[in-house]
Amino acid sequence: MNPTMTRKTRQRQRKDRRMKVVVTAFGALVLLTLIVLIAHLVSQAVPLLYTPGLQLQAQYKLPADTQLVAPADILERQPVLLHSSDCAVQHATLSGSAQTNASAGTAAQWQTGPPLRWSCRNQTRVVSYQNQAYQISVTPAGILQWRGLHSVPMPAALSISANQPDSVALPTAQWRQTRRWQVSLGRDWLVLQLHHEKGTHVHWINRHQPEQTYTFSLGTGYRILPLPDTGQQMIHSGDTLVMQNYQGQLQARTNVHSDITWWQSLPKDRTVIMADRTGSVTRWVLQNRQGQMIYQPTYTLHLAQSEQPAAVAVHPSANALLLATTSKRLLILNRITGEVVGNSRSQKKVTGLRWYGEYLYAYNHQQIEVYQTQNLSGVTTWSALFEPQLYEGYLTARHTWQSATATDYQEQKFSLTPLLRGSIKASLLALIIAIPTALSAAIYTGFFATGAVRQWLKPAVEMLEAIPSVLIGFIAAIWLAPLATHILLALVFFVVTLPVVLMAIVLLKPWVALYVNRWAQGTELVLAVLVILAFAGVAIQLTPWLLSVFASIDGQMTSLLDAPSPLGKTSVVVAIALGLAVAPSIYSLAEDAIYSVPEGLKHASFALGATSLQTLYKVVLHVASPGIFAAIMLGFGRAFGETMIVLMVTGNTPIASWSLFEGLRALTANLAIELPESEVSSAHYQILFFTACLLFGFTFVINTLAELLRQRLRKAPRHG
């Protein structure tokens, strides 16, 4: 053997081995990147599956002979309000040593400021509303006064408002008969209850215009729950629950199966939690029924026998509700569905709860317990994500996506059904446009056209696939959407009947060829374009006449104007834009499948006397069906994963509807819109990653099935 050839052979082998190692390394790097991407998506969504819990962090005893009036975030050095027995109120903050040695829990841990005193002859209450404390007092002469208490830096710690207190005179006879009184504060109303031997006098006083006062009386055996933020009140007696507004006008009356033993409203007063003597806890939400504001029950939670609620608190920015019971249980619920997702126990009986960020404060008259919440996003359940729910203010259970809230203590709506339905709706409508267009073009270039026509026409169509989707979305948003506003019905008629017109063109070609002596190759393309343009003009002119025949024009336009979405942002526009973007992909794969059918099969069909259309239908499409189906599936996967077109054209309205005249919001567009603005590690952030996992899983399955069909197609013999 020639030594020189042997040496060159070894060099080529070493070079091949090095290239093999490099290619393998890059392939492994691609797989590793894919694994890291999937792992990151899953890791961000997995916390939704964790069980929420509470971990006791500290216990702080309150100073002796004081009662907690207004709690605060003591770990952040915020002062709490304490009320003493000597007609004084003072601020108290936690000392630095107490924060580092929380287990001691002695009264010496508090730093108190100089007390703010008032006359013991006046009956005084200190209440808090939206983290603002108010002093409310009634003089012996029956003058009701209220004013704010303001925090100033220690050691002064507390001051009263510099303005004169607001006041209103109570009826002297009512005040003299009063044995005890209660007060409730809202944004606009102050509700005063004067209890006496024969019943209760209720005064609704406008905080901004004290002269506007509404008064009514109740007999004995009635209990009232004022809801000043909504201007409503609930009155309970026996098995009857009555709802009234602040003027005493009846809103609704309902029967309850058992006596109500406990009730409390959540912040904003749009939701009321009440329990009966059997231990059933029911959630009631405010609804507007034909102009009347009434509360309706939603779900019911059953506690253990002889167990009753003691306090309730809702998280300001999450759908987490915590219910403390007389059995020292702390139940974490999803406030929308009522599902219990966490169960802990408190050290002492709890009379009040307050949430500050990730810390929960459970308190009574003797001490404050601080709990750290864990896995709070785990309150998100499958029911909240995929089942219809009855939200505050909604008349019926609905699928709703509304992640952003205007204020705290507002329900977040995380139903994924509108997003899934929007993605599927946009994809299916795009296929309705893309499949007839792409398959018609693929049949022409793959079966009817000559080689010369195919060589320039197929690359020209495939180049359309390189057009950026953002450019298609831009053109659709700037030109097509305003145009659709004026000729929407004509556009719908044109899109629906276009496949019929294309089929008519195919059937028309042989008939025209009989009367045209010089039928050049490619002339049918000119004929098709002219027929389509002519049909578009006919559709625009014909649609008003069709409307006048089959329906009232005014009624039809009224129904369109009443649609939830603008006419230029309807699903029809999305279908056209997205269908045009997907059509080149379907065309390329389908054309390859049709063109790859062996010539021998076609010639055998012709030899048996079959026409071109019969050969196409019975032989070519039958053999190429796996590849055509794979092309359609890949097109569906691309349409489902498209972002920019659905983002720019749809209007991004999360409506769970299949109507062509309503907008939609797709999963991809929702990710592009909300992920940059979501708070990291929040439930909203993790739900968005969960939708990304759904999107990835769906497209992965679709593309895998399509690739398996493509591999089957490649095994078929090719003509050559």
N, C-alpha and C positions, 0 to 999 in steps of 0.2 A: 504494500500500500504506500502511496506517495506520502512522505512525512508532511509536506506542505498542506496537502488536502486534509490530513488528519488534524493538523493544528487549526486550520480554518473551521473544521467541523466542530472542534471543541470550543472555539471562540463563539460560533453561532449558538451552540448549546448553552454556554454561559450567558450570552446575551438574552436568549429566550428565557432562561431561568430568572434572570434579573427582571425582565419585562413581566414575567408571570407574577413575581413577588410584588412589583409595583402595582400592577392591575388588581391583584388580590387585596393589597393594602388599601387602595382607593375604594374598591368595592366594600371592604369591611368598614371603612370610614363612613361610607354612605349609609350602610345598615346601622352603624353605631349612632349616627346622627338621627336617623329615623327612630331608633329605640329611645334615645334621650328625649326627642320631641314628644313621643307618646307618653313616656314616663312623666315628663313635666306636666302635660295636660292632665293626666290621671291624678298626679300628686296634688294639683291645685283643686281638683274636684272631689277628692276622697273625703276631706273634712265634712262634707255634707252628710256623710254616712255615720259620723261619730255621734255618740250619745252625749247630749249636754249634761253638765253637772255643776255642782257648787262645792268649793273648797273653803273651809273656814280659815280666814287669815288673822283675825284679831277679835278681841272682846274688850269693850271699854265701858266701865261703870260710870254712870252719871253722878254728878255731885248730889249730896244728900239734900232732902227737902226741895227738890226741883223736879219739874216735869218738862219733857222735851216737847217744844211747841213746833219748831220748824227744823227738820234735819238738813244736813248739808254734807258735802264731800269733805269729811274731816281729814282724810289722808292727803288732800291737797291744801290743807291749812285753811279751809273755809270754816267760818264760825257757825255754830248752831245756836238756835234761840232756846233759852231755858226760862221757864216761868216758875217763880217761887211763891211760897204761901204768904209772903208779906207784901203782896200787891206790887211786885217788881218783875221786870223782864230784863235779861242780860244776855250778851253774847259770850260764848265760850269756845275756845279753840284748843286743839290737842297740842300738848307740849311736844317738843322734839324728842325727848327721852321716851315718851309714851309711844311714839310711832316706831321706835326701834325696839321697844320692850312691850309689845302689845299684850302679851299673855298675863302681865301683872293685873291689869284691869282695875286699878284703884281710882278713887275720885280725885286724888292729888295730881293726876295726869292732866287735868284741865286748867287752862289759864282763862280766867273770867275777867271781863271788863266791868267798869262801874255800872251798877244797875240803873235802869230807867224806871222811875217810880211814878205812880199816879195815885189819886185819892182812892182809898179803900171804900169810900161811900159809893163810888161808881162801879157798877158791875162791868167788868172788862174781859174781853177775849182777845187773843192774839192768834190770827189765822194766816196761812200762807197761800198764795196763788201765783203759780208760775215763778217760783223761787223769789217772790217778793212777799215780805211780811207786812201785815196790816194790824193796827190797833183798832179794835172796835169796842166801844163802850156805850153804856146807857146811864144817863144821870138819874138821880132820884126823881127828877121832874118828868122823866120819860123822853129825854132828848137823845136820839141815836146819833152817834158820831163815829166817823171812821177816817183814818189817815195812815199813810205809809210809814214804815220804820226803815231807816236807811243805815247801811253799814259804813263806818268810817274806820281808818286805821287804828289799831290798838295803841294805847290802852283805852281810848275813849269808847271804841267798839260799837256804840249804838247812839243813834239820834233819831228824833222824830222829824217829820216833814216840816219844812219852814213855812209852808202854806197853812192857812187856817183849815181845820178839819171840816170835811163835808158833814152836814147834819140834816136831820129831819125829825120833826116832832111826832111822837107816837100818841095815839089816843090815851088820855090819862086813865080812863076807866080800865082799858085793856092792860095797861102796864101795872096798875095796882093789883089786878087779879093774877098776874103772871107768877108762876112758881119756878119755872126755869125757861131758858130760851136758848135757841140755836141760831147759828148764822152760817150762810154759804155764800161764797164769792165766785163771780164769773167776770168775764171781760166787760160786760155792760150792766150786769144786774147784781144786786145784793138781795139775798132772800133771808128774811128774818121770821123765825117761828116762835111764837109766844104761847107756851103751854099753860093751861089753867085747868081747873077742876072739870069744867064742862066741855073741854075740847082744845082746839088750837086755832089761833089767829095767824094767818100767813100774810106777810107783806113783801111784795115784789117792788124793790126800789131801784130806779135807774141811777146808776153811779154817777153819770155825767149830768143828769138833770133830776136832782132829788125830788123836785116837785111832781115828777111823773111817778106815781105810786099806785099799785093795784093791790087791793086787800080783799080777802075772803076768809070765811071761817069754816071749820070742820068740827063735827061733834066728836064724842069719845069713841074709841075703837078704830080710829083711822091713823094710819102712818103715812108720812109724806116724804118723798125723796126729791128735793129740788135739783134741777139740772140747769143752772143759770147760764152756762155757755151756749145752750141751745134754746133757752127760753121755754123749756118744758118742765113738767113735774109729773111724778107718778104718785098715785094715792092708792093705798092698799087697805082693804077691809075684808076679812074672812077669805072667801074664795074669789073675790072680785078685784081686778086691777084696772084702775081708771087713769087715763092719760089726758092731761090738760095743758094748755099753754099758759103763759104768764098772766093773761087776763081772766083765767078761770074758765075759758071756753073748752068744751069737751072735744077731744080729738079722737079718742077711741076708748072702748071698754072691752075687756076680755076676762075670761074665767081662768083661774089657775087651779090646778088639781090639789094643791096643798098649801097650807099657810106659809107665807114668805117669812123666813126667820132672819135673813141677812141680805143686804144689797149694798152695792157700791158702784159708782160710775168711774170709768177710766178718764184720763185727761181729755179735754175737749168735750166730754159728756156725750159723745156720739155712740158710746157703747156702755151698757149697764150689765153688771154681773150680779145675779141674785140666786139665792139658795132657799130651799124649803126645808121642812122638818125631816124629810126622808133622806136628806143628804144629796139631793140632786141640784147641781149647779148649772144654771142656764145663762147663755149669752143672748142679750137683746141688742139689736142695732137700730139706729134711727133711719127711717125711710120717709120719702115724700110721696104720699099717695093722694093724687089729685088735689094738691094744695094743702093737705093736712099732714103735719109732721107727727108720725107715730113710731113706736118701737115695736119690732117684731122679733120673736125668738128664733134662734138659729140652731145651735147644737146644745146638747145637755151632757154634762159630765157627772158621773155617779161616784160619790165618795163612800168611804166605809161607813158602816152602821154607827150611828151616834156621833159622826164626825161632821163638823161644820167649818165653813171658811172663817178665817180670822182677819185676813188682810189680803189685798191684791195689788199688784204693780205691773205695769207694762213697760217694756224697754222703749226708750225714745226713738231709736232708729232701726229696730229689728222687730220681727213678728213674734217676739217672745213675751209670754205672760207668765208671771210667777204668782202662785196661789199658796198662801200660808194657811194651815188648818189648825183646829184646836188640838189635834193630835201631834203637833210639832212637826208636821210634814211640810216640806217645801216642794211643790209640784211645778215643774216647768212645762208649759203648754205652748203649742202653736196657737196664737190668738185667733187665727182665721178658721182653722179646722177643728180646734178643740182637742187635738190628740195630745196625750201626755207623753212627752219625750224625755223627761228626766224626773228623778225622785230623790230628794235628799231630806235630811232631818236637821232641825235647829236645836240649839242647846237649851233655849228658854222659850216660853210661849211668846209669840210675836203679836204685836198690836198694830204695827205699821211697817211698810216696805218702801224703799226708794232705790232707784237704779241710777248709778253714775258711771257711765262708760261700761267697763268690764267688771265693776264692783257693785255688789248688791248690799244694801244696808237694811238689816232687819233689827227692829228696835221695839222696846217697851218702856215702861216708866223707870226701870232700873238700869238698863244697859243698852249698848249698841253692839251688834254683831256685824262684822264685815266679812263678806264672802266674795271670793273671786270666781267669776263665771268661766267655765271651760267649754270649748266647742259650741259656742252659742249659735253658730250657723247650722248646727245639727237640728234646730227646730224646723228647718225646711223638710217637708215630708213629700212623699210621692203624691198624696192627695192634693197638696197645695200646688204642685207642679203640673198635674195633668187632669185633675177633676174640677168641674165647675164649683165655685164657692160664692157664698153670699157675703159681699163686702158691705162696709158702712155706706149707706146712701143708695145702695142698689136694690131694686125691687125684686129681682130674681137672681138665682145663682148663675154666674157667668164665668167664661174663660177670659181673663183680663191680664195684660202685661202692662204694668206701670211701676217701674222700679224707682223713679224719682218722685219724692214727696215734697210738697211745698213747705211743710212745717214738721216739727217733731210730733211724735205720738200719732202718726198717720200710717194707716196700713199700707204695706208694700205688697204689690200684686205681682207674683212671679209665675203666672201660668204660662207654660211653654207651648200650649196648644195653638194660640194665634201665630206664633213664630213657625212652628212646624207646619201648620196649615198654610201659612204664607209661602214657605219655601216649596212645598209640594204643589201648591196652586200655580205659582209662577213657573215651575219646571214643566208641569203638565201642559199649561197653556203655551209655553214656548215650543214644546214638542208638536202641538197641533199646528203651529206655523212651520216649524222646521222640517218635520217628517215629509209632508207632501212636497215641499219645495226641494229638499235635498234628494229625496228618492227619485223625483221626476228628473232632476238634472243628472243623477247617477245612472238612471236607466238610459237616458239619451246618450251620454258619453261612453257608457260601458257596453251598450248593445247596439244602438242605432247608428251612432256617428262613425265615420271612417277614422283611420289611424291618424291622418293629417289633422282633422278637426280636433280629435282627442288630444293630440300633442300640445296644442296651444290653449285649448279650452280648459282642460283639467288643471294645469298649473295656475291658470288665471283664477279659477274658483278657489283653489287651495290657498292662494295668496290672501284671500279675504279672511282666512283664519288668523293671519298675522296682524290684523287691525286690532289695536288695543281696545279692550272692552270699555275703558274710560272714554275713548273717543266715540264709540257707539252710544254710550250713555249720555254723553254731552250732546250729540246730535239729536237723540230722542228727546232729551229734556228741553232743548232750545227750539227745535223745529217741529218735532212730531207731537209733543204734548200740547202746545198751543193750537196746532192744526186739528188735533183730535177733539179739542173743546168745541169746535164749530161743526165738524163733520163726523162726530163720533159714531152715530148710527150708520152712516154710510160706510165708515171704516169697518164696523163690525160686519155689515152685510158683505163687503168686499172680501174680508178675511175668511168668512165662513164658506163662501161660494167659490173661492179661488181654486181649491182642489178640483171642483167640478169643471171649471173652465180649463184647467191644465189637461184633464182627461179628455175633454172635448177637442183640444188642440191635437192630442195624439190620434184620436179617431178621425180627425179632419184631414190629416196629412195624406193617407192613401187616396182619399177621394179627390183632393186637389191635384195629386200627382197624375191622375188619369187625364186631366184636362190641361196640364202644363207639359209641353213637349220638352222644354229645357229646364229641368228641375236640378239646379246645382246643389251640391252638398253644402249644408250650412244655411240654405235659404229658409229652412223650417225655423231656425232661430229668430230670423227677422220676423217671420210670421207670428211666432209665439209672443215676441215683445210687442208687436203692433196690436195683437188681440188683447193682451193683458192691459195695455194702456187704454185701449178703447173700452174695455170692460170697467176699468176704474172710473172713467168718465160717466159711463152708463149708471154705475152704482151710485155716484153722487147725485145724478139727476133722478134716479128711480126710487131712492129711499123715501123721500117725502111722499111720493104717490103711494108707496106701499103702506106707510104709516096711516095715511088718510083712509086706506081701504080696510086695514085690519084693526086699527085702534085709533083713539082720539089723539090728535097731535098734542093738544094742550095737556091731556092727562099723561101722555108719555113723557113730555118734557118736564112736567111737574115731578114725576117719579124720579127722573134723572137729577133734577135740581135738589131733590130731597135726599140724595145719596150721601152717606157720611164722608165721602172723599170728593175732592174736586174732579171735574170731568177729565182734566188733563192728567190726572194721577191715578187713573183706573187701571184695572188689570189688563185691559185690552192693549193699552200702550206698552205695558211691560211685556206682554206676550209677543208683540211685534218686534220690539227691540231685542229681547232675549232670544227670540226664535231666529232672527237674522244672525246673531252672534254664534249660535249653536249649529246652524245649518251647514257651514263649511266642514265642521268636524264629522258630522254624520255623512255628508256627501263623500268625503275622501275615503272613509273606510267602506261605505256601501258600494262605491264605484269599484274599488279594488275587488270586492267580493263578486260583483256582477261580471267584471271583466275577466276574472280568473276562472270562470266556468269553462271547461274544455270545449274547444271548437267541435270535437267529434260528437258531443251530445247535441249541439245545435244542428249540425249537418244531419244527424240521424233523425232528428225531429222534422227537419225540412223534407228529408227523403220519404217520411211517412205521410207527407201531405199536409203538415201543420203550417199555418200561417205564422207570420212574425209575431203577432200578438199572442197566439196560442203557444208558440215556443217560449216567448218571454214568460208567460204566466205559468205554464205547466212544467217547464224545464229550468230555465235560467233562474227565476226567482225562487223556485223550490230548492235548487242546489245551493244558491247563494244565501238562503234564509238565515243560517247561523251567523254569517258575517254581517248581514243586514241587522239582525237582532242585536249583535254585539255593538254595532255602530250606534243604534238607537239607545242602548244602555249607556254607552260612553257619553253620548250627547245629553242624556238625562242626568248623569253624574256631573257633567260640567255645568249644566243649567242649575242644578241644586247647589253647587258650590260657587256660583257666580256672585260677585260682590258689588262691583262698581255700577253695573247697569241697574240692578234692583235698588241700589242706594240712591241713585240720581233720578230715577224715573217714578218710583212707586209712591212717593210721599211718606213712606215709612210709617204708616198707620197700622198699629197692631190690632187688626180687626179679624176675628175668627169667623170669616164668612167665605163662601164659595162664589159669591156674586161677581160677575164680570164688571159691574159698574162700581165696585168698591176697591179701595186700595188694599195694601198688604204691607207686611214687614217680614223679611226673610231672616233666617238665622244668621247668615253671613253679614247682612247689613246691620243687624242688631249688634253683632260683635264689633264692627267697625265704628258704630256710633257710641256705644256705651262703655266699652272696655277702657279707653283712655281716661274716662271720667270716673270710673268706679274706684272705691277705696280698697286698697290691697288687703287681702285676707278677710274682707267682709263677705256676708252671705251673697250679696249681689255679684261680687267678683268671682266667687266660687261657682255660682250658678252659670255665669257666662262661660267659664272654663268647662262646665258640664255640657253646655250646648256645643262648645267646640269639640268635645269628645263625641257627642252624637253626630255632628257634622262629619268628623273624620271617619267614624265607624261606618256611616251610611255610604259615603263616597268610596271607602276602601272595599266594602262588599260589592258595590255596583261595578267598580273598575276590575275587581278580581274576577267576577263572573263574565264580564265582557272580554277580558284577556283569555280566559279559558275557551270561550267560543272562538276567539281569533286563532288560538293555537290549533283548534280543531279544523278551522278553515285552511290553515297553512299546510296541513297534512294532505289536503286534496290535490290531485295532480293538476299541473298547469299546462295550458297549451303552449306550444312554442314552435 
